[in-house]
Amino acid sequence: MYDGTKIIPGILLFMIVLSFPVWYDRLNGSAVIPDPEVKTESKYCVMPKEYMRSNHMVLLDEWRDSVIRDGDRSKVFAGIIKYDKSLSNSCMKCHNNKKNFCDRCHERLSVNPTCWDCHNLPEEAAHAN
């Protein structure tokens, strides 16, 4: 009544095709997220490295909302260092190379952030002086 010789191989083929992106990514080693380049001697950042890797956009959105919408320009303390709530004046002081810091991960993950729609690129700011 059932044709098991066709159904079972069909299900196996379906599972292989369905899982292809996962195992192909792992076999090619492209699942590794690049380590961004940091040029700073400071051991302090606004938040721990693990948090910043996965939640930096949430933090930047919260800063943007509090500064632009609420006018709250209070300082953020990380360890012994005070940071402004600012991408250009805080983050980009330590992470000053957009190509080697921001773009390495964003390109790998196919993410197009809108930060640079309003903010000047660090290289552009250097040429403007």
N, C-alpha and C positions, 0 to 999 in steps of 0.2 A: 504494500500500500504506500509506504513512504520510500523515497529513493535516497537512502542515506549516503550512497556513493557520490551523490551530487550536492546534497545539502551540507554535509560536514566540511568538505573542501571549500564550498562557497562561503560558509561562515568564517573559516580560517582566512581565506583571501580577503574578505571584508574587514576582519580585524587587523590584518597586516596593512591594508591600504589606510584604514582609519588611524592607525598608530604610526604611520610613516613619518610625519613631521617630528614626532618626539624622538624616535630612535635615530633618525637621520641627523638631527641636531646633536645628539650625544656622541654619535660615532665620529663626526667631524670636529668635535671639540669647540664648536661655536657657542656652546652653552655657557662658556666662561665669560663673565663680564670683565672688561678691561679695568685695570687699576689706574684711576686718573692720577695725573702728575700734580703733586703739591709742592710748591716752592715756599716753604716757610719753616722757621725754626720753632715756632710756637707749638706747644703740645695741646693748646686749648682751641676748641672750636665751639660754636654755639651749642651744638648737641654732639653726642657720641657718633663716631664714624658709621656704625651700623644703622643708627636712626637716620642719619643724613642720607645714606645711600638709598633708602627706600621711601623716605618721607620729606625730602628737602623741598619738594614742590608744595606740599601742604604748609610747611613752615613759611615759605616765601609768600604764598597766598594769604596766610594769616597776617603776616607783616604788612603786605600791601593793603589789605582791608583795614587794618588798624591805623595805618598812616594816612592813607588817602581818604577813607570814608569817615573815620572817627577823629582824625587829627592827633592821634596818640604817637608821639615821636619819642617815647621813653626809651631808655637804654635797656639792652638785654645783657645780663651777666652770665658769663661762662667761666667758671673758675675765678680767676682774679682779673679777667679782662672784661671791659665794657664794650659792647658792640652797638652800633647804630642799627636801627631797623632799616637796612638798606642793602640792596644787591650790589650797587656800585661802590658804596663807601665802606662796606664791611666784608662781604663775601669775596669780592674781586680783589681785595688787598692781598689775601693769601693765595687765592685761586685765580691768579691774574692772567693765565693763558687759556683763553676760551677754547682754542683748537685742541690743546692737549688735556684740558680738564673737562670742560662741559661736552664738547662735541664727540669725544671718544665714546662715551656711554650713550649719548642721545642718538648718534648715528647707528650704533650697534643695535639699539632697541627700536629704531625707526620712530623716534619721538621728535616732534618739531615744536619746541617751546616758543611761547610768544613773548618772552622776556625782552628780546632785542627789538621788538616793535616800538617800545618806548625808551629803553635804556640804550646808551651808546656802547658800542663794542669797546672792550679795553684797548685794542690797538688803535681804534679811531680816536679815542680820548688822548692817547699819547701823541698822535700826529697833529691834533688840534692845538697843542701847546706851542 
